């Protein structure tokens, strides 16, 4: 990982590279900040920079033998500790191939994603105490080829107490030529004695201008400096737009009393699967309630995207105190029938016909 591959964070990059250039290399640093700000990516780029044999222009070269090994996360002098569940693997060493595969997908990593990727979805992950002996064994060996050995500990707040105490001893008498890089969302959960022996590298949220080069303004606003949140928002938004488009087709058919349109909509929607249909009906209920509030002059427009606001503005004259309850009940009935495995096509078509009579 080179610094140039990381979104924004120019000030942090400059500080990190300047330290190495001046040979001021702390034996332990804690990269901390919100989830998705790029802490792990920066720690990886720092480790690569440290051992690159041809650094230039404030970055590692990406092509020397050390960089090539770092890019694949197979550098023999770089050791990883990360949380896992014993159902997924017996040790960090066992899980290393999986871990490398995970990092190579994106360096913007999240514990919940890694837990699932490692094969322990929904399970608790920790860094087990046995890792201390494994690590001490590795550190007692001479470094293979580089000036620095690097130990990268991701989510160190998940370390077993025994391991945390062993690490503390290592930090009190750091082995020569070894650099510890800790990466944490929750630095407050670390032992105070560890924190006091480690240099803090605060990684701020990614600035909006940098995120704006990859995401639209709505996504940037919601992401609040987190790349992972921006990605999540983008995928939620794609699903929401699909629901919106389908809701628009349904309400157009209903308002125009157009049976052909209703039939076409039913054909398409009934094929999307029971769970998506249930979520879609929840979405339509939400739009109906919002249109009703807009009709009463109390729109909660903050929660709408621009395209929803325009649609609700057109729909509001059709939703009033005389029909809003009936419409919502109709949607709930259809939702329940879908949940009871009724034939989706007939449930949706009947629901549309009922809505014909309720929406003038
Ligand atoms: Zn290099």
Boltz pocket constraint, residues with backbone or C-beta under 6 A from the ligand:
constraints:
  - pocket:
      binder: B
      contacts: [[A, 48], [A, 51], [A, 52], [A, 53], [A, 54], [A, 55], [A, 60], [A, 61], [A, 62], [A, 63], [A, 64], [A, 65], [A, 66], [A, 67], [A, 68]]
      max_distance: 6.0
